[in-house]
Amino acid sequence: MTTRKYASRSQQTTLAGGLTSSATSTVVVSASALLGGITISAGETYTVVIDPDTALEEIVDVTAVSTNTLTITRGVDGSSGVAHSAGAIVRHMAIGRDFREANAHIEASSAVHGITGSVVGTTDTQTLTNKTLTSPTITSLTLGDGSIVFEGSTADAYETTLTVVDPTADRTISLPNATTTLVGTDTTQTLTNKTLTSPTIIGTGAIAGTFTGNITGNVTGNVTGNVTGNVTGNASSATALATARTFQLTGDVEASGVTFDGTGNVSLTTVIGTGAIVNADINASADIAATKIAGTAVTQADTGTVTSTMIANGTIVNADINTNAAIAYSKLSLGGTITSADLVDGTIVASDIADGTITAAKMVSDPYARANHAGSQAASTISDLASTVKAYTLDEFADPVAAVSMNSQKITTLATPTDNADAATKLYVDTKVADLVNSAPSTLNTLGEIATAIQAGGTVYDSFVLKSGSTMTGALTLSGAPTVDLHAATKAYVDNVAGSATAAAASAAAAATTYDNFDDRYLGAKSSAPSVDNDGNALLTGALYWNTTTNLMFVWSGSSWGSISSSAEIYRYRFTASGGETSVSGADANGATLSYLVGKEQVYLNGVLLARTSDYTASNGTSISSLAALTAGDILEIITFTSFEVANAVTQINYDLGQEAQNIMSIMGAY
């Protein structure tokens, strides 16, 4: 079976020499570019087209490649072997055969993929013969002959046949969801962890483990384990237990162990267990001596004498003593420590405490701390108040929140101020004033004296140039050329920059002329085409303006404005054939109405480029006609381009215009 190869990155090449109509090999300029990374082995082909889209178009299959030499099969898919000239285009393309075979494969129900017979469908009802299913999942299986034959792992003359008796009604046999072995009715097998519900067990054998239920009939053999329930009947022969057992009672009633082996009766001697009888077990009228009581509470109603030997230590607590009991202090043994828990709150008063016996350290809060006092305390009652307060420095007191009066006293020994809010010393102020006066004569060492002298006129007045204006009688000599805009300029600076007045005027006139020429050539941005230039004069051939409505540049040809456009758009239309059409027009599958520039369209049928004129006619911009009748499901696509023009030359007049604009910018920059 031949395998056809395809490449997505193939690049067209050309014939290196002429090709006759019957030659079976040819040389191309670049076989590697044509193959696009594909290799061709025995039994494989690679389809190319020579002279595509021409009257000499021929389809060939490449069967082998050696460097740039191709071994080819001529006249493929209805084309004819014809002669081709050197330089003819060779292109890898999809052809009609590719689409027909794919469609035939889709429609075929047999003889595909290199096999004979019918294709098996996943939902079709079909009969399979001589098929081996490896690890299949089969649902709703119905067997017509009622049996399944298992060969086993060894292909020999022995098989296992699973046969179903012909049913007289619908039957269901459920297999457990577990890995197990089925139990046969005629095979000897051991059942483990099985529950037999209401079984009937007949015959001989042994039952091991736990059996719950009734055993009816005779049991021959040994019963090992516990029996829960009644055993009815007698042992056929037994005079003694095989192993003797011991009977013993424990609990409220006790009895020593007695051995029993079944040969005779046994007697048990019982006693009441220690502590088994409680108060509720004794009759109220019972006369029990006190000596018989151990650890039982004795009440006032009891008669006789209760001694300390009858009362366990710690058994009488405070709740056992009547509140009216008068226990003398002498009856108490107070050799231990009395804690706060032994005292009732409020029972100790001042008269119970000896003077000078309680220190401040024994009190919960410091009685001397200011925080533990309410109200004010006279200074005279505080010892060492003056020395204590004097020991504090000013920075240790809180910041004042109001003006502080010094009571006509001085603040002495201040440091030299460094911050704006620092207090200033007399020396600091005197130094700053002296710096301001700076050895001025005594008659002009204050601002008032200076102001008076200026207002009075005279020699001092004549020495100043007033801000409000005055007349200079001498030349003003500057220290150098100006460096900022508001500096006065020297004569040398003005002469150097501006030149003579005549040259400046001529330069200005030339600049004005140049700008006017530029303004006549480039008219600027306008919303519509102008009919005259910016001065109201007739338009010059080559004049330009920018249209703000269309965002395009336009040039005046001498009679009309033309667009200078460097943009293009691509449109794609797609039509799906119903069958039999020979032309298309109007709305496509996406609702777009077909429109194209004649000569700027490409038409594809099922992805194959059609040849203009020979395969179709495109003459009116709105329809494609003269097509071969289309088949239902064919895809016809039309790709078209808008006009694309790029100005690639600059006229002399436009060059001169740009040069003049540059000159204007230079002159304006100088100022």
C-alpha positions as CSV (number, residue, x, y, z in Angstrom):
1,M,0.0,0.0,0.0
2,T,1.4,3.4,-1.0
3,T,1.8,6.0,1.7
4,R,1.4,9.6,0.6
5,K,3.6,12.2,2.3
6,Y,2.7,15.9,3.0
7,A,4.7,18.9,4.2
8,S,3.4,22.0,5.9
9,R,6.6,24.0,5.4
10,S,7.3,23.2,1.8
11,Q,8.6,26.1,-0.4
12,Q,8.2,26.2,-4.1
13,T,11.3,25.8,-6.3
14,T,11.9,25.8,-10.1
15,L,13.2,23.3,-12.7
16,A,17.0,23.5,-13.1
17,G,16.6,22.4,-16.8
18,G,14.0,21.5,-19.4
19,L,11.7,18.5,-18.9
20,T,10.3,16.4,-21.8
21,S,6.8,15.1,-21.8
22,S,7.9,11.5,-21.1
23,A,10.9,11.9,-18.8
24,T,10.6,10.1,-15.4
25,S,13.2,12.2,-13.5
26,T,14.0,15.9,-13.3
27,V,16.4,18.2,-11.5
28,V,15.1,21.1,-9.4
29,V,17.0,24.1,-7.9
30,S,16.3,23.1,-4.3
31,A,14.7,19.7,-3.4
32,S,15.2,20.4,0.3
33,A,13.1,23.5,0.2
34,L,10.4,21.7,-1.8
35,L,10.3,18.8,0.6
36,G,10.1,21.0,3.7
37,G,11.8,18.5,5.9
38,I,10.0,15.4,4.5
39,T,11.9,12.3,3.5
40,I,10.6,9.8,0.9
41,S,11.2,6.1,1.4
42,A,10.3,3.1,-0.7
43,G,6.5,2.8,-1.0
44,E,6.0,6.5,-0.4
45,T,5.0,9.4,-2.7
46,Y,5.1,13.2,-2.5
47,T,2.7,15.2,-4.8
48,V,4.0,18.3,-6.6
49,V,2.6,20.5,-9.5
50,I,4.7,21.8,-12.3
51,D,3.7,25.1,-14.0
52,P,0.7,25.6,-11.6
53,D,-2.1,28.0,-12.7
54,T,-1.0,27.8,-16.3
55,A,-2.1,25.9,-19.4
56,L,1.0,23.6,-18.9
57,E,0.0,22.6,-15.4
58,E,0.9,18.9,-14.7
59,I,0.6,16.9,-11.5
60,V,3.3,14.4,-10.7
61,D,4.1,12.1,-7.8
62,V,7.7,12.1,-6.5
63,T,8.8,8.5,-5.6
64,A,12.4,9.1,-4.8
65,V,14.9,11.9,-4.2
66,S,18.7,12.1,-4.7
67,T,20.1,15.5,-3.8
68,N,18.1,17.7,-6.3
69,T,17.1,14.9,-8.7
70,L,13.5,13.8,-8.4
71,T,12.1,10.4,-9.7
72,I,8.6,11.2,-10.8
73,T,5.4,9.5,-12.0
74,R,3.9,11.7,-14.8
75,G,0.3,12.8,-15.6
76,V,-1.3,12.2,-12.2
77,D,-5.0,12.7,-11.4
78,G,-6.2,13.4,-14.9
79,S,-3.3,15.7,-15.9
80,S,-1.2,15.0,-18.9
81,G,2.6,14.7,-19.3
82,V,3.8,17.8,-21.2
83,A,7.1,19.4,-21.8
84,H,8.2,22.1,-19.3
85,S,11.0,24.7,-19.7
86,A,13.8,25.5,-17.3
87,G,12.7,27.9,-14.6
88,A,9.2,26.4,-14.5
89,I,7.6,26.7,-11.0
90,V,7.4,23.4,-9.0
91,R,5.1,23.6,-6.0
92,H,3.8,21.0,-3.4
93,M,0.0,21.2,-3.4
94,A,-3.1,19.4,-2.3
95,I,-5.0,18.1,-5.3
96,G,-8.5,16.8,-6.0
97,R,-7.4,13.2,-5.4
98,D,-6.7,14.0,-1.7
99,F,-10.2,15.3,-1.1
100,R,-11.9,12.6,-3.1
101,E,-10.1,9.8,-1.4
102,A,-10.8,11.3,2.0
103,N,-14.5,11.6,1.2
104,A,-14.6,8.1,-0.3
105,H,-13.0,6.8,3.0
106,I,-15.7,8.5,5.0
107,E,-18.5,7.1,2.9
108,A,-17.0,3.5,2.6
109,S,-18.3,0.7,4.8
110,S,-15.7,-1.9,3.6
111,A,-12.2,-2.4,2.0
112,V,-10.5,0.5,3.9
113,H,-7.2,0.8,5.7
114,G,-5.8,-2.0,3.5
115,I,-8.2,-4.7,4.7
116,T,-10.9,-6.8,3.1
117,G,-14.3,-7.1,4.5
118,S,-16.6,-4.7,6.3
119,V,-15.7,-2.1,8.9
120,V,-16.9,-2.9,12.4
121,G,-19.1,-0.2,13.8
122,T,-19.3,0.5,17.5
123,T,-23.1,0.7,17.4
124,D,-23.9,-1.4,14.3
125,T,-25.4,-4.9,14.6
126,Q,-22.9,-7.2,12.9
127,T,-21.6,-10.8,13.1
128,L,-17.9,-11.2,13.9
129,T,-16.2,-14.4,12.7
130,N,-12.7,-15.6,13.8
131,K,-12.1,-12.7,16.1
132,T,-10.0,-12.7,19.2
133,L,-11.1,-10.2,21.8
134,T,-8.2,-9.2,24.2
135,S,-9.3,-8.0,27.6
136,P,-12.8,-7.0,26.3
137,T,-15.6,-5.4,28.2
138,I,-18.9,-7.0,27.0
139,T,-22.3,-5.8,28.1
140,S,-25.7,-7.4,27.7
141,L,-24.3,-10.6,26.1
142,T,-26.8,-13.0,24.7
143,L,-25.6,-16.5,23.7
144,G,-27.8,-18.3,21.2
145,D,-26.7,-21.9,21.8
146,G,-26.7,-21.7,25.6
147,S,-23.1,-22.7,26.2
148,I,-19.6,-21.1,26.5
149,V,-16.5,-23.1,25.7
150,F,-13.2,-22.3,27.5
151,E,-10.0,-23.5,25.9
152,G,-7.8,-22.7,28.9
153,S,-4.2,-21.6,28.8
154,T,-3.2,-24.7,26.8
155,A,-4.6,-25.2,23.3
156,D,-5.3,-28.9,23.4
157,A,-8.2,-31.4,23.0
158,Y,-9.5,-30.5,26.5
159,E,-12.0,-27.7,27.1
160,T,-14.4,-26.6,29.8
161,T,-18.0,-26.1,28.6
162,L,-20.4,-23.8,30.6
163,T,-23.9,-25.0,29.7
164,V,-27.2,-23.4,30.6
165,V,-30.3,-25.6,30.9
166,D,-33.0,-24.4,28.6
167,P,-35.0,-21.9,30.8
168,T,-38.7,-22.0,31.1
169,A,-38.8,-18.4,32.5
170,D,-36.4,-15.5,33.0
171,R,-33.6,-16.5,35.4
172,T,-30.9,-14.4,37.1
173,I,-27.6,-15.8,38.5
174,S,-25.6,-13.2,40.4
175,L,-21.8,-13.6,40.8
176,P,-20.3,-11.9,43.9
177,N,-18.2,-8.7,43.6
178,A,-15.1,-10.6,44.9
179,T,-12.3,-12.9,43.9
180,T,-13.5,-16.4,44.8
181,T,-14.0,-20.0,43.6
182,L,-17.5,-21.2,42.8
183,V,-18.9,-24.1,44.9
184,G,-19.9,-27.3,43.0
185,T,-22.7,-29.6,44.1
186,D,-20.6,-32.7,43.4
187,T,-17.1,-31.6,44.4
188,T,-15.4,-31.9,47.7
189,Q,-14.5,-28.3,48.9
190,T,-13.9,-26.5,52.2
191,L,-16.2,-23.6,52.9
192,T,-14.6,-20.7,54.9
193,N,-16.5,-17.8,56.6
194,K,-19.9,-19.0,55.2
195,T,-23.3,-18.5,56.9
196,L,-25.8,-21.4,56.2
197,T,-29.3,-20.2,56.8
198,S,-31.7,-22.9,57.9
199,P,-29.5,-25.7,56.5
200,T,-30.3,-29.4,56.5
201,I,-27.1,-31.3,57.2
202,I,-27.2,-35.1,56.6
203,G,-24.6,-37.8,56.4
204,T,-21.4,-38.0,58.4
205,G,-18.6,-35.6,58.9
206,A,-17.3,-33.0,61.3
207,I,-18.7,-29.5,62.1
208,A,-15.9,-27.2,63.4
209,G,-16.3,-23.7,64.7
210,T,-19.4,-22.0,66.0
211,F,-22.8,-23.4,65.0
212,T,-26.0,-21.3,65.8
213,G,-29.3,-23.1,65.5
214,N,-31.1,-26.3,66.4
215,I,-29.6,-29.8,65.9
216,T,-32.4,-32.3,65.5
217,G,-31.5,-36.0,65.5
218,N,-28.6,-38.0,66.9
219,V,-25.1,-36.7,67.1
220,T,-22.4,-39.3,66.6
221,G,-19.0,-38.0,67.5
222,N,-17.5,-35.4,69.8
223,V,-18.9,-31.9,70.4
224,T,-16.0,-29.5,70.9
225,G,-16.7,-26.0,72.2
226,N,-19.6,-24.2,74.0
227,V,-23.2,-25.1,73.6
228,T,-25.7,-22.2,73.8
229,G,-29.3,-23.3,74.3
230,N,-31.0,-26.5,75.4
231,V,-29.6,-30.0,74.9
232,T,-32.5,-32.5,74.8
233,G,-31.7,-36.2,75.2
234,N,-29.3,-38.4,77.0
235,A,-25.7,-39.4,76.4
236,S,-25.9,-42.9,75.2
237,S,-23.0,-43.9,77.3
238,A,-21.0,-41.9,79.9
239,T,-20.3,-42.6,83.6
240,A,-17.9,-39.7,84.2
241,L,-16.7,-36.6,82.6
242,A,-13.5,-37.1,80.6
243,T,-12.0,-34.1,82.5
244,A,-13.2,-33.2,86.1
245,R,-14.4,-29.7,86.8
246,T,-14.4,-27.5,89.9
247,F,-17.5,-25.7,91.3
248,Q,-16.7,-22.5,93.4
249,L,-18.9,-19.6,94.5
250,T,-17.6,-16.0,94.8
251,G,-19.3,-12.7,95.5
252,D,-21.8,-11.9,98.3
253,V,-22.2,-15.6,99.0
254,E,-18.9,-17.6,98.9
255,A,-18.1,-21.3,98.8
256,S,-14.8,-23.2,98.5
257,G,-14.1,-25.1,95.3
258,V,-15.5,-28.6,95.0
259,T,-14.4,-31.1,92.2
260,F,-17.2,-32.6,90.1
261,D,-16.6,-35.4,87.5
262,G,-20.2,-36.6,87.1
263,T,-19.9,-39.7,89.2
264,G,-21.8,-38.4,92.2
265,N,-23.5,-35.3,93.8
266,V,-21.5,-32.5,95.5
267,S,-22.4,-30.3,98.4
268,L,-21.3,-26.6,98.8
269,T,-20.8,-24.9,102.2
270,T,-21.6,-21.2,101.8
271,V,-20.8,-18.1,103.9
272,I,-21.7,-14.4,103.5
273,G,-18.9,-12.4,101.9
274,T,-17.1,-9.8,103.9
275,G,-18.8,-6.4,103.6
276,A,-21.7,-7.9,101.6
277,I,-24.4,-6.8,104.2
278,V,-25.1,-3.0,104.2
279,N,-27.4,-0.9,106.4
280,A,-30.4,-1.4,104.2
281,D,-30.1,-5.2,104.6
282,I,-30.6,-4.9,108.5
283,N,-34.1,-4.8,110.1
284,A,-34.8,-1.7,112.1
285,S,-35.7,-3.8,115.2
286,A,-32.4,-5.7,115.1
287,D,-30.4,-5.4,118.4
288,I,-26.8,-5.1,117.2
289,A,-24.2,-4.3,119.8
290,A,-22.0,-1.3,119.3
291,T,-19.0,-3.6,119.3
292,K,-20.3,-5.1,116.1
293,I,-20.3,-1.7,114.3
294,A,-17.2,-0.7,112.4
295,G,-17.0,2.6,110.6
296,T,-20.7,3.4,111.0
297,A,-21.9,6.9,112.0
298,V,-23.1,7.2,115.6
299,T,-26.0,9.6,116.2
300,Q,-27.4,11.3,119.3
301,A,-30.2,8.7,119.5
302,D,-27.7,5.9,120.0
303,T,-27.3,4.8,123.6
304,G,-24.2,3.7,125.4
305,T,-20.8,5.4,125.5
306,V,-18.9,6.4,122.4
307,T,-15.2,6.4,123.0
308,S,-12.4,7.8,120.9
309,T,-11.5,4.3,119.9
310,M,-14.8,4.0,118.2
311,I,-14.3,7.1,116.1
312,A,-11.7,7.0,113.3
313,N,-9.4,10.0,113.1
314,G,-10.7,12.8,110.9
315,T,-14.2,11.4,110.6
316,I,-15.8,14.3,112.6
317,V,-15.9,17.5,110.6
318,N,-17.2,21.0,111.3
319,A,-20.6,20.1,109.9
320,D,-21.0,17.2,112.5
321,I,-20.8,19.8,115.4
322,N,-24.0,21.5,116.5
323,T,-23.9,25.3,116.3
324,N,-25.1,25.5,119.9
325,A,-22.4,23.2,121.2
326,A,-20.4,24.9,123.9
327,I,-16.8,23.6,123.5
328,A,-14.5,25.1,126.0
329,Y,-11.3,26.7,124.8
330,S,-9.4,24.3,127.1
331,K,-10.8,21.4,125.1
332,L,-9.0,22.6,122.0
333,S,-5.5,21.7,121.1
334,L,-4.0,24.8,119.3
335,G,-0.4,23.7,119.1
336,G,-0.5,24.3,115.3
337,T,-0.5,27.5,113.1
338,I,-3.7,29.5,112.7
339,T,-4.1,30.6,109.1
340,S,-6.4,33.1,107.5
341,A,-8.7,30.2,106.6
342,D,-9.2,29.5,110.3
343,L,-10.5,33.1,111.0
344,V,-13.9,34.5,110.1
345,D,-13.7,37.9,108.3
346,G,-14.3,40.8,110.7
347,T,-13.7,38.8,113.9
348,I,-10.3,40.5,114.7
349,V,-10.6,44.1,115.9
350,A,-8.1,46.7,116.9
351,S,-8.2,45.8,120.6
352,D,-7.0,42.3,119.6
353,I,-3.7,43.6,118.2
354,A,-0.9,44.9,120.4
355,D,0.6,48.3,119.7
356,G,3.6,48.4,117.4
357,T,3.3,44.8,116.3
358,I,2.3,45.3,112.6
359,T,4.8,46.8,110.1
360,A,4.0,48.5,106.8
361,A,5.5,45.5,104.9
362,K,2.7,43.3,106.3
363,M,0.0,45.5,104.8
364,V,-1.6,45.0,101.4
365,S,-0.9,48.6,100.2
366,D,1.7,51.1,101.2
367,P,0.1,53.5,103.7
368,Y,2.7,56.2,102.9
369,A,2.3,56.2,99.1
370,R,0.6,59.4,97.7
371,A,-1.7,57.4,95.5
372,N,-3.2,55.8,98.6
373,H,-4.3,59.2,100.1
374,A,-7.3,61.3,99.2
375,G,-7.3,65.1,99.3
376,S,-4.3,67.5,99.8
377,Q,-1.5,67.3,102.3
378,A,0.2,70.3,103.9
379,A,3.8,70.8,102.9
380,S,4.7,71.2,106.6
381,T,3.7,67.6,107.2
382,I,6.1,66.3,104.6
383,S,9.6,65.9,105.9
384,D,12.6,67.1,103.7
385,L,10.2,68.5,101.1
386,A,12.4,71.5,100.2
387,S,15.6,69.4,99.7
388,T,13.7,66.8,97.7
389,V,12.1,69.4,95.3
390,K,15.4,71.3,94.9
391,A,17.2,68.1,93.9
392,Y,15.1,68.0,90.6
393,T,16.3,69.8,87.5
394,L,13.9,71.7,85.2
395,D,13.9,69.2,82.4
396,E,12.5,66.6,84.9
397,F,9.3,68.6,85.5
398,A,6.4,68.5,83.1
399,D,6.2,71.0,80.2
400,P,4.4,74.3,81.2
401,V,1.0,74.8,79.7
402,A,0.8,78.6,80.3
403,A,3.1,81.7,80.4
404,V,5.8,81.6,83.1
405,S,6.6,84.8,84.9
406,M,10.2,85.3,86.0
407,N,9.1,88.1,88.5
408,S,11.6,90.6,87.0
409,Q,14.5,88.2,87.3
410,K,17.1,87.2,84.7
411,I,17.9,83.9,83.0
412,T,21.7,83.7,83.1
413,T,24.3,81.5,81.6
414,L,22.4,80.6,78.3
415,A,24.2,78.7,75.5
416,T,24.6,80.2,72.1
417,P,21.3,79.6,70.2
418,T,21.2,77.2,67.2
419,D,17.5,76.7,66.4
420,N,15.0,79.5,65.5
421,A,13.0,79.0,68.8
422,D,16.1,79.1,71.1
423,A,16.5,82.0,73.5
424,A,19.3,84.5,72.4
425,T,22.0,85.9,74.7
426,K,22.8,89.6,74.7
427,L,26.2,88.8,73.2
428,Y,24.6,86.9,70.3
429,V,22.3,89.9,69.5
430,D,25.0,92.5,69.8
431,T,27.2,90.5,67.4
432,K,24.5,90.3,64.8
433,V,23.8,94.1,65.0
434,A,27.6,94.9,64.7
435,D,27.7,92.7,61.6
436,L,24.8,94.6,60.0
437,V,26.4,98.1,60.7
438,N,29.8,96.8,59.4
439,S,31.9,99.9,60.5
440,A,29.5,102.4,58.9
441,P,30.0,106.0,59.9
442,S,28.2,107.0,63.0
443,T,25.8,109.2,61.0
444,L,24.7,106.3,58.7
445,N,24.9,103.3,61.0
446,T,21.1,102.9,61.5
447,L,18.3,102.2,59.0
448,G,16.6,105.5,60.0
449,E,19.7,107.5,59.3
450,I,20.2,105.9,55.9
451,A,16.5,106.5,54.9
452,T,16.7,110.2,56.0
453,A,19.9,110.8,54.0
454,I,18.4,109.3,50.8
455,Q,15.2,111.4,51.2
456,A,17.2,114.5,51.8
457,G,19.2,114.2,48.5
458,G,22.7,115.6,48.3
459,T,25.9,113.6,47.9
460,V,24.4,110.4,49.2
461,Y,21.4,110.6,46.9
462,D,23.6,111.3,43.9
463,S,25.5,108.0,44.5
464,F,22.5,105.8,43.9
465,V,20.6,104.7,40.8
466,L,17.0,104.6,42.0
467,K,14.7,101.7,41.2
468,S,12.0,104.2,40.3
469,G,14.3,105.8,37.6
470,S,17.3,108.2,37.4
471,T,19.8,109.6,34.9
472,M,23.2,108.1,34.5
473,T,26.0,110.6,33.6
474,G,28.6,108.0,32.8
475,A,29.0,104.7,31.0
476,L,27.8,101.4,32.6
477,T,30.5,98.8,32.4
478,L,29.4,95.2,32.7
479,S,31.5,92.3,34.1
480,G,30.9,90.1,31.1
481,A,28.4,88.6,28.6
482,P,24.9,87.9,29.9
483,T,24.1,84.3,31.1
484,V,20.4,84.5,31.8
485,D,17.5,86.2,29.9
486,L,17.2,89.2,32.2
487,H,20.9,90.2,32.3
488,A,22.0,93.4,30.5
489,A,23.9,92.6,27.3
490,T,27.3,94.0,26.3
491,K,27.8,95.6,23.0
492,A,30.1,92.8,21.9
493,Y,27.5,90.2,22.7
494,V,24.8,92.0,20.7
495,D,27.1,92.6,17.7
496,N,28.2,88.9,17.8
497,V,24.7,87.4,17.9
498,A,22.6,89.8,15.9
499,G,25.2,91.2,13.5
500,S,24.5,94.4,11.8
501,A,20.9,95.7,11.6
502,T,21.0,95.5,7.8
503,A,22.0,91.8,7.8
504,A,19.4,91.0,10.4
505,A,16.7,92.7,8.3
506,A,17.8,90.8,5.2
507,S,17.8,87.6,7.1
508,A,14.3,88.2,8.4
509,A,13.0,89.0,5.0
510,A,14.5,85.9,3.5
511,A,13.1,83.8,6.4
512,A,9.6,85.3,5.7
513,T,9.9,84.5,2.0
514,T,11.0,80.9,2.8
515,Y,8.2,80.4,5.3
516,D,5.7,81.8,2.7
517,N,7.0,79.3,0.2
518,F,6.7,76.5,2.7
519,D,3.2,77.6,3.6
520,D,2.2,77.5,-0.1
521,R,3.5,74.0,-0.5
522,Y,2.2,72.4,2.8
523,L,-1.3,73.7,3.6
524,G,-1.5,71.9,7.0
525,A,-4.4,69.9,8.4
526,K,-7.9,70.5,7.0
527,S,-11.3,68.8,7.3
528,S,-11.9,69.0,3.5
529,A,-10.0,69.6,0.3
530,P,-9.0,73.3,-0.1
531,S,-9.5,75.1,-3.4
532,V,-6.8,77.8,-2.8
533,D,-3.6,78.0,-0.7
534,N,-3.4,79.6,2.7
535,D,-2.8,83.1,1.2
536,G,-5.9,82.8,-1.0
537,N,-3.8,82.2,-4.2
538,A,-4.1,79.4,-6.7
539,L,-2.9,76.0,-5.7
540,L,0.6,75.0,-6.7
541,T,1.2,71.6,-8.3
542,G,2.6,69.3,-5.7
543,A,0.9,71.1,-2.8
544,L,0.1,68.9,0.2
545,Y,-2.5,68.8,2.9
546,W,-3.6,66.3,5.7
547,N,-7.3,65.4,5.6
548,T,-8.4,65.1,9.3
549,T,-11.7,63.4,8.2
550,T,-10.1,60.4,6.3
551,N,-6.7,60.6,8.1
552,L,-4.9,60.6,4.7
553,M,-2.3,62.8,3.0
554,F,-3.4,64.4,-0.3
555,V,-1.3,65.9,-3.2
556,W,-2.5,68.5,-5.8
557,S,-1.9,67.2,-9.3
558,G,-2.6,70.5,-11.0
559,S,-6.2,69.7,-11.6
560,S,-7.4,67.5,-8.6
561,W,-6.4,66.2,-5.2
562,G,-5.1,62.6,-5.0
563,S,-4.6,60.4,-1.9
564,I,-1.2,59.3,-0.9
565,S,-2.1,56.0,0.8
566,S,0.1,53.3,2.2
567,S,-2.6,51.1,3.6
568,A,-4.5,48.0,2.3
569,E,-7.2,45.7,3.6
570,I,-7.9,42.0,2.9
571,Y,-11.4,40.5,2.8
572,R,-12.4,36.9,2.8
573,Y,-15.8,35.5,1.7
574,R,-16.9,31.9,2.2
575,F,-19.7,30.1,0.4
576,T,-20.9,26.5,1.1
577,A,-22.4,24.8,-2.0
578,S,-25.9,23.2,-2.0
579,G,-25.0,21.4,-5.3
580,G,-25.1,22.4,-9.0
581,E,-24.1,26.1,-8.6
582,T,-21.9,27.6,-11.4
583,S,-21.7,31.1,-9.8
584,V,-21.9,32.8,-6.4
585,S,-22.8,36.4,-5.4
586,G,-24.5,38.3,-2.6
587,A,-24.3,37.3,1.1
588,D,-21.8,34.6,2.1
589,A,-22.1,32.0,4.9
590,N,-21.2,34.8,7.4
591,G,-23.6,37.4,6.1
592,A,-21.0,39.5,4.3
593,T,-21.9,40.7,0.8
594,L,-19.4,39.7,-1.9
595,S,-17.4,42.7,-3.2
596,Y,-13.9,42.7,-4.8
597,L,-11.6,44.7,-7.0
598,V,-11.3,43.1,-10.4
599,G,-7.9,41.6,-10.8
600,K,-7.2,41.6,-7.1
601,E,-9.2,38.5,-6.1
602,Q,-8.2,34.8,-5.5
603,V,-10.7,32.0,-5.6
604,Y,-10.2,28.7,-3.8
605,L,-12.3,25.5,-4.2
606,N,-12.0,23.2,-1.2
607,G,-8.6,24.8,-0.5
608,V,-7.3,24.6,-4.1
609,L,-6.5,27.9,-5.9
610,L,-8.4,28.2,-9.1
611,A,-7.0,29.8,-12.2
612,R,-8.5,33.2,-13.2
613,T,-10.3,33.1,-16.6
614,S,-9.8,29.3,-17.2
615,D,-11.6,28.2,-14.0
616,Y,-13.8,31.2,-13.3
617,T,-14.8,34.7,-14.4
618,A,-14.5,37.7,-12.1
619,S,-15.4,40.8,-14.1
620,N,-18.0,42.9,-12.2
621,G,-16.7,43.1,-8.6
622,T,-19.9,41.5,-7.1
623,S,-20.1,37.9,-8.5
624,I,-17.9,34.9,-9.5
625,S,-19.2,33.0,-12.5
626,S,-18.3,30.4,-15.2
627,L,-17.5,27.8,-12.4
628,A,-17.7,24.1,-13.0
629,A,-20.9,22.8,-11.3
630,L,-20.3,22.6,-7.6
631,T,-21.0,19.5,-5.5
632,A,-23.1,19.8,-2.3
633,G,-20.8,20.6,0.6
634,D,-18.0,22.2,-1.6
635,I,-16.4,25.2,0.1
636,L,-15.7,28.2,-2.3
637,E,-13.6,31.0,-0.8
638,I,-12.8,34.4,-2.3
639,I,-9.9,36.5,-1.0
640,T,-9.7,40.1,-2.2
641,F,-7.4,43.1,-1.5
642,T,-8.1,46.8,-1.5
643,S,-5.9,49.2,-3.6
644,F,-2.3,49.4,-2.2
645,E,-0.2,52.4,-3.2
646,V,3.1,53.6,-1.7
647,A,4.8,56.8,-2.7
648,N,8.4,55.7,-3.2
649,A,10.0,58.9,-4.7
650,V,10.4,62.5,-3.6
651,T,10.0,65.2,-6.3
652,Q,12.5,68.1,-6.6
653,I,9.9,70.6,-5.7
654,N,8.9,68.7,-2.5
655,Y,12.7,68.3,-1.6
656,D,13.2,72.1,-2.0
657,L,10.1,72.7,0.1
658,G,11.5,70.5,2.9
659,Q,14.9,72.3,2.7
660,E,13.2,75.7,3.1
661,A,11.3,74.4,6.1
662,Q,14.5,73.3,7.7
663,N,16.0,76.7,7.1
664,I,13.1,78.4,8.8
665,M,13.5,76.1,11.8
666,S,17.2,77.0,12.0
667,I,16.5,80.8,11.9
668,M,13.8,80.5,14.5
669,G,16.1,78.5,16.7
670,A,18.7,81.2,16.6
671,Y,16.3,83.6,18.2
